[in-house]
Amino acid sequence: MENIEKIKKIEKDPTYLSERLKDMGVDDYVLNKYKDLIENIEFININLDSHAGKVHLKMVGALFSRMENDKTFLKNIIKNVELEEVGKIDVSDYSSGEDADSEELFALTGMAAENIDLDIGTNRRVNKVDCYLKSGNCISFTLSADLHRVGDEESNSSQEKSVFESDFGQENPVLQKYYGYFKKDFDGQDSRFIAKEYLPGKNISHYLNGLSNNDESLLDISDLSSDLAYSMAYLYKKGNGELVSDLKLENIIYNYEDSNEVEYSCRVCDNSGFYSENQKRKSAYQILAHLQSLLSIFNNKKMLFLRDNKNVEIETKQEDVINAYLDSFLENLDAGSMAVFKNNIKDILNNPSDKDIFEIDKDILEYASDYLDFFK
């Protein structure tokens, strides 16, 4: 109940947050100018006195800190809107539950881990920020904060910034839109924050885990495989056979509700920068890793379905999943990227190495290699 009391305290004392931000070094000019807005910030799933709450405070402090152009980070994020037009801000914690602020808060907000849309991982905490305009519109974005004190080379946010600012990241519809990066000293050590577009949907792992154990869901996995491969083919071509790293299924959002209305229904919400050394080999491995993950989920759901429905013939086979992925991926490559992919698959098959980043079943590797030989 302590956390609920904390929410009540903020509601009763509208200056509470301003005082905390002032203690963090947010300047008086900003606090006075945006006093009404700061008093209308609502925290959802957040106890500011918890260990995680300190990170959330820094994230809000970053939003109201001034950058080199003398504008606040928040103003630089929502470039075409004056902060005076914002009437209320909701800050939601997309926590995996591992560092959940309280069971009471989860019950209060109705949020549960399986409904979370964004991957958190162990290196960053992610907030969804909803800015409600006085006109009735809403601008939403995600704000990520690094959890560890590391150099730029080890910082997920710093490396992701380098991706967005590269030729690969420019005008890239498969990546989230990039809204800004901020490095701020709050407690004698630099903190890093990156703001990006909020993507509707669920990350692919949560989406697949939420499917029922039936034949229709197995077909859904095959359909998703095709959609995912379509997005990966675009990235692979744009990178000339090199992908960004950390493209696990948890880091890709599937916009399943509008999948027939958007060109890329699978979009990347997090990455860890570019691969270093053997980039093309590692990128080919990433494609195989997607196949392996999808097949693992498919076969697990198939097993559970057959356990409860004996003597039922399943129409969707695992070959349908792998073929859907490979067909969609290969059909959308150009000749150059196709040659790069084929050469690296053959190299992985013929020259295994202990330094490879994924362990891929040999059956999958051989299937993909044979498929490439006959693909036209």
C-alpha positions as CSV (number, residue, x, y, z in Angstrom):
1,M,0.0,0.0,0.0
2,E,3.0,2.3,0.4
3,N,3.2,2.8,-3.4
4,I,-0.5,3.8,-3.6
5,E,0.0,6.2,-0.8
6,K,2.9,7.7,-2.8
7,I,0.6,8.3,-5.7
8,K,-1.9,10.0,-3.4
9,K,0.9,12.2,-2.0
10,I,1.8,13.4,-5.4
11,E,-1.8,14.1,-6.2
12,K,-2.3,16.1,-2.9
13,D,1.0,18.0,-3.2
14,P,1.4,19.2,-6.8
15,T,4.8,20.8,-6.0
16,Y,6.3,17.4,-5.0
17,L,7.6,16.6,-8.4
18,S,9.0,20.1,-9.0
19,E,10.9,19.9,-5.8
20,R,12.4,16.6,-6.8
21,L,13.4,17.9,-10.2
22,K,14.9,21.0,-8.6
23,D,17.0,18.8,-6.4
24,M,18.2,17.0,-9.5
25,G,19.4,20.2,-11.1
26,V,16.6,21.2,-13.4
27,D,16.9,25.0,-13.5
28,D,14.3,27.3,-12.0
29,Y,13.5,29.0,-15.3
30,V,12.2,25.8,-16.7
31,L,10.4,24.8,-13.5
32,N,8.6,28.1,-13.4
33,K,7.8,28.3,-17.1
34,Y,6.3,24.8,-17.2
35,K,5.0,24.7,-13.6
36,D,1.4,23.8,-14.6
37,L,2.6,21.0,-17.0
38,I,4.9,19.5,-14.4
39,E,2.1,19.4,-11.9
40,N,0.0,17.5,-14.5
41,I,2.5,14.6,-14.9
42,E,0.9,11.3,-13.9
43,F,3.1,8.3,-13.2
44,I,1.6,4.9,-14.1
45,N,3.2,1.7,-12.7
46,I,5.8,3.8,-10.9
47,N,6.7,4.3,-7.3
48,L,9.2,7.2,-7.2
49,D,10.7,6.0,-3.9
50,S,11.7,2.6,-5.3
51,H,15.1,1.8,-6.8
52,A,13.5,1.8,-10.2
53,G,11.7,5.1,-9.4
54,K,15.0,6.9,-9.2
55,V,15.6,6.0,-12.9
56,H,12.1,7.2,-13.8
57,L,12.8,10.5,-12.1
58,K,16.0,11.0,-14.1
59,M,14.0,10.3,-17.2
60,V,11.5,13.1,-16.4
61,G,14.4,15.3,-15.3
62,A,16.1,14.7,-18.7
63,L,12.9,15.7,-20.5
64,F,12.9,19.1,-18.7
65,S,16.6,19.7,-18.9
66,R,17.9,22.1,-21.5
67,M,20.1,20.9,-24.3
68,E,22.8,22.8,-26.3
69,N,20.2,24.7,-28.3
70,D,18.7,25.9,-25.0
71,K,15.5,24.0,-25.6
72,T,14.3,21.3,-23.3
73,F,14.8,17.7,-24.4
74,L,11.0,17.3,-24.4
75,K,10.7,20.3,-26.8
76,N,13.4,18.8,-29.1
77,I,11.4,15.5,-29.2
78,I,8.0,17.0,-30.1
79,K,9.5,19.6,-32.4
80,N,6.3,20.9,-34.0
81,V,4.5,21.5,-30.8
82,E,5.0,24.2,-28.2
83,L,5.1,22.8,-24.6
84,E,2.4,25.4,-23.7
85,E,0.1,23.3,-25.9
86,V,0.6,20.2,-23.8
87,G,-1.9,20.0,-20.9
88,K,-1.0,16.6,-19.3
89,I,1.7,14.0,-19.5
90,D,1.4,10.3,-18.6
91,V,4.6,8.4,-17.9
92,S,4.1,4.6,-18.0
93,D,6.7,2.0,-16.9
94,Y,6.9,-0.9,-19.3
95,S,8.6,-3.2,-16.8
96,S,9.2,-6.9,-17.3
97,G,8.0,-7.4,-13.7
98,E,11.5,-8.3,-12.6
99,D,11.9,-5.0,-10.9
100,A,8.2,-4.3,-10.5
101,D,7.4,-1.4,-8.2
102,S,4.5,-3.2,-6.5
103,E,1.8,-5.8,-6.9
104,E,-0.7,-3.1,-5.8
105,L,0.3,-0.9,-8.7
106,F,0.0,-3.7,-11.2
107,A,-3.5,-4.4,-9.9
108,L,-4.3,-0.7,-9.8
109,T,-3.4,-0.1,-13.5
110,G,-4.5,-3.5,-14.8
111,M,-1.1,-4.0,-16.5
112,A,0.4,-7.5,-16.6
113,A,3.7,-8.6,-18.0
114,E,2.2,-10.5,-20.9
115,N,0.5,-7.3,-22.2
116,I,3.7,-5.3,-22.3
117,D,4.6,-4.2,-25.8
118,L,8.2,-3.3,-25.4
119,D,11.3,-5.4,-24.6
120,I,13.1,-4.1,-21.6
121,G,16.1,-6.4,-21.3
122,T,18.8,-5.9,-18.6
123,N,20.5,-2.8,-19.9
124,R,17.8,-0.3,-20.2
125,R,14.5,0.8,-18.7
126,V,11.8,2.0,-21.1
127,N,9.0,4.5,-20.4
128,K,6.0,5.3,-22.7
129,V,5.3,9.0,-22.6
130,D,1.9,10.3,-23.6
131,C,1.6,14.0,-24.1
132,Y,-2.0,15.1,-24.2
133,L,-2.5,18.3,-26.1
134,K,-5.1,20.9,-25.1
135,S,-6.5,20.4,-28.6
136,G,-7.5,16.9,-27.7
137,N,-4.7,15.2,-29.7
138,C,-2.0,13.0,-28.1
139,I,1.7,12.6,-29.0
140,S,3.3,9.3,-27.8
141,F,6.9,8.2,-27.7
142,T,9.2,5.9,-25.8
143,L,12.1,7.1,-23.7
144,S,14.9,4.6,-22.8
145,A,17.5,5.1,-20.1
146,D,20.7,3.1,-19.7
147,L,20.9,1.3,-16.4
148,H,24.7,0.8,-16.3
149,R,27.6,3.2,-16.2
150,V,29.5,2.2,-19.3
151,G,31.4,3.9,-22.1
152,D,29.8,4.9,-25.3
153,E,31.0,1.6,-27.0
154,E,29.1,-0.5,-24.4
155,S,26.0,1.8,-24.2
156,N,23.0,0.4,-26.0
157,S,21.6,3.9,-26.4
158,S,24.8,5.4,-27.7
159,Q,25.3,2.6,-30.2
160,E,21.6,2.9,-31.3
161,K,22.1,6.6,-31.8
162,S,25.0,5.8,-34.2
163,V,22.7,3.5,-36.2
164,F,20.0,6.2,-36.5
165,E,22.5,8.8,-37.6
166,S,24.2,6.5,-40.2
167,D,23.2,6.1,-43.8
168,F,21.6,2.8,-42.8
169,G,19.3,4.5,-40.3
170,Q,18.2,7.4,-42.5
171,E,14.7,7.1,-44.0
172,N,14.5,3.5,-42.7
173,P,10.8,2.5,-42.4
174,V,11.6,-0.7,-40.6
175,L,13.3,1.1,-37.7
176,Q,11.4,3.2,-35.1
177,K,11.6,6.9,-35.9
178,Y,14.4,8.6,-34.0
179,Y,13.4,11.6,-31.9
180,G,16.6,12.4,-30.0
181,Y,19.4,11.5,-27.7
182,F,20.5,13.2,-24.5
183,K,23.5,12.7,-22.3
184,K,23.1,14.3,-18.9
185,D,25.1,14.4,-15.6
186,F,22.6,13.9,-12.8
187,D,24.6,12.5,-9.9
188,G,28.3,13.0,-10.9
189,Q,28.0,10.4,-13.7
190,D,26.6,10.6,-17.2
191,S,23.2,9.2,-17.9
192,R,22.1,8.4,-21.5
193,F,18.5,8.7,-22.8
194,I,17.1,8.0,-26.3
195,A,13.6,8.9,-27.5
196,K,11.9,7.0,-30.3
197,E,8.6,6.5,-31.9
198,Y,6.0,4.5,-30.0
199,L,5.1,1.4,-32.0
200,P,1.6,-0.1,-31.6
201,G,1.4,-3.9,-31.3
202,K,3.3,-6.4,-29.3
203,N,6.9,-7.7,-29.5
204,I,6.9,-10.9,-31.5
205,S,7.7,-13.1,-28.6
206,H,4.8,-11.8,-26.5
207,Y,2.5,-12.1,-29.5
208,L,3.5,-15.7,-30.2
209,N,3.3,-16.7,-26.6
210,G,-0.2,-15.3,-26.4
211,L,-1.5,-17.4,-29.3
212,S,-3.7,-20.4,-28.4
213,N,-2.5,-23.9,-29.0
214,N,-4.5,-24.7,-32.1
215,D,-4.1,-25.2,-35.8
216,E,-5.1,-21.7,-36.6
217,S,-2.3,-20.3,-34.4
218,L,0.2,-22.5,-36.2
219,L,-0.9,-20.8,-39.4
220,D,-0.5,-17.4,-37.7
221,I,3.1,-18.3,-37.0
222,S,3.6,-19.1,-40.7
223,D,2.0,-15.7,-41.7
224,L,4.1,-13.8,-39.2
225,S,7.3,-15.6,-40.5
226,S,6.6,-14.1,-44.0
227,D,5.9,-10.6,-42.5
228,L,9.1,-10.7,-40.4
229,A,11.2,-11.9,-43.3
230,Y,9.9,-9.1,-45.5
231,S,11.2,-6.5,-43.0
232,M,14.5,-8.3,-42.6
233,A,15.0,-8.4,-46.4
234,Y,14.7,-4.6,-46.5
235,L,17.2,-4.2,-43.7
236,Y,19.6,-6.7,-45.3
237,K,19.5,-4.9,-48.7
238,K,19.9,-1.5,-47.1
239,G,22.9,-2.7,-45.2
240,N,24.4,-4.4,-48.2
241,G,24.3,-7.7,-46.4
242,E,24.9,-6.4,-42.9
243,L,22.2,-6.1,-40.2
244,V,22.2,-4.3,-36.9
245,S,22.9,-6.4,-33.9
246,D,20.5,-7.8,-31.3
247,L,17.5,-8.4,-33.5
248,K,16.0,-11.0,-31.3
249,L,12.2,-11.5,-31.5
250,E,11.7,-9.5,-28.3
251,N,13.2,-6.4,-30.0
252,I,10.8,-6.5,-33.0
253,I,7.2,-5.1,-32.7
254,Y,4.5,-6.9,-34.7
255,N,1.6,-4.5,-35.6
256,Y,-0.8,-7.4,-36.0
257,E,-4.0,-5.3,-35.9
258,D,-3.0,-3.2,-38.9
259,S,-0.8,-5.8,-40.6
260,N,-2.8,-5.6,-43.8
261,E,-2.8,-1.8,-43.9
262,V,0.9,-1.1,-43.4
263,E,3.8,-2.0,-45.6
264,Y,6.1,-3.2,-42.8
265,S,4.0,-4.8,-40.0
266,C,7.2,-6.0,-38.2
267,R,9.5,-3.1,-37.1
268,V,12.6,-3.0,-34.9
269,C,12.2,-1.2,-31.6
270,D,15.7,-1.9,-30.1
271,N,19.1,-2.7,-31.3
272,S,22.7,-2.6,-30.0
273,G,24.4,-0.9,-32.9
274,F,26.3,-2.5,-35.8
275,Y,28.0,-5.8,-35.6
276,S,31.8,-5.6,-35.2
277,E,34.0,-8.0,-37.2
278,N,32.6,-10.6,-39.6
279,Q,29.5,-8.4,-40.0
280,K,28.1,-10.3,-43.0
281,R,28.6,-13.7,-41.5
282,K,26.9,-12.6,-38.2
283,S,24.0,-11.0,-40.2
284,A,23.4,-14.3,-42.0
285,Y,23.4,-16.0,-38.7
286,Q,20.8,-13.6,-37.4
287,I,18.4,-14.7,-40.2
288,L,19.0,-18.4,-39.3
289,A,18.4,-17.5,-35.6
290,H,15.0,-16.1,-36.5
291,L,14.1,-19.3,-38.3
292,Q,15.3,-21.4,-35.4
293,S,13.3,-19.3,-32.8
294,L,10.1,-19.4,-34.9
295,L,10.4,-23.2,-35.5
296,S,11.0,-23.8,-31.8
297,I,7.8,-21.8,-30.9
298,F,5.8,-23.6,-33.6
299,N,6.8,-27.0,-32.6
300,N,6.1,-26.3,-28.9
301,K,2.6,-25.1,-29.7
302,K,2.1,-28.0,-32.0
303,M,3.1,-30.5,-29.3
304,L,0.8,-28.9,-26.7
305,F,-2.1,-28.9,-29.3
306,L,-1.6,-32.6,-30.1
307,R,-1.3,-33.5,-26.4
308,D,-4.9,-32.3,-25.9
309,N,-6.2,-33.3,-29.3
310,K,-5.0,-36.7,-30.2
311,N,-5.5,-38.2,-33.6
312,V,-6.0,-34.7,-35.1
313,E,-4.3,-34.0,-38.4
314,I,-2.5,-30.6,-38.4
315,E,-2.6,-28.8,-41.7
316,T,0.3,-26.4,-41.1
317,K,3.7,-28.1,-41.1
318,Q,7.0,-26.8,-39.8
319,E,8.2,-26.6,-43.4
320,D,5.4,-24.1,-44.1
321,V,7.0,-21.8,-41.5
322,I,10.6,-22.0,-42.8
323,N,9.4,-21.8,-46.4
324,A,7.3,-18.8,-45.7
325,Y,10.3,-17.0,-44.1
326,L,12.8,-18.0,-46.8
327,D,10.5,-17.2,-49.7
328,S,9.6,-13.8,-48.4
329,F,13.2,-13.0,-47.5
330,L,14.8,-14.2,-50.7
331,E,12.1,-12.8,-53.0
332,N,12.8,-9.3,-51.7
333,L,16.6,-9.3,-52.0
334,D,18.4,-7.8,-54.9
335,A,21.0,-9.8,-56.8
336,G,23.9,-8.4,-54.8
337,S,22.5,-9.1,-51.4
338,M,21.3,-12.5,-52.5
339,A,24.8,-13.4,-53.5
340,V,26.2,-12.2,-50.1
341,F,23.6,-14.2,-48.2
342,K,24.2,-17.4,-50.2
343,N,28.0,-17.1,-49.9
344,N,27.7,-16.7,-46.1
345,I,25.3,-19.5,-45.6
346,K,27.6,-21.8,-47.5
347,D,30.6,-20.5,-45.5
348,I,28.8,-21.1,-42.1
349,L,27.9,-24.6,-43.2
350,N,31.4,-25.5,-44.4
351,N,33.5,-23.6,-41.9
352,P,31.9,-23.7,-38.4
353,S,33.6,-21.6,-35.8
354,D,33.6,-21.5,-32.0
355,K,33.4,-17.7,-32.4
356,D,30.0,-17.7,-34.1
357,I,27.3,-15.8,-32.2
358,F,24.5,-18.3,-32.4
359,E,24.2,-22.0,-32.2
360,I,22.1,-23.1,-35.1
361,D,20.8,-26.6,-35.7
362,K,22.6,-28.3,-38.6
363,D,19.3,-29.4,-40.0
364,I,18.1,-25.8,-40.4
365,L,21.5,-24.7,-41.9
366,E,21.4,-27.5,-44.4
367,Y,17.7,-26.8,-45.3
368,A,18.5,-23.2,-45.9
369,S,21.5,-24.0,-48.0
370,D,19.6,-26.5,-50.1
371,Y,16.7,-24.0,-50.5
372,L,19.1,-21.4,-51.8
373,D,20.4,-23.8,-54.5
374,F,16.9,-24.3,-55.9
375,F,15.4,-20.9,-55.3
376,K,14.6,-18.9,-58.4
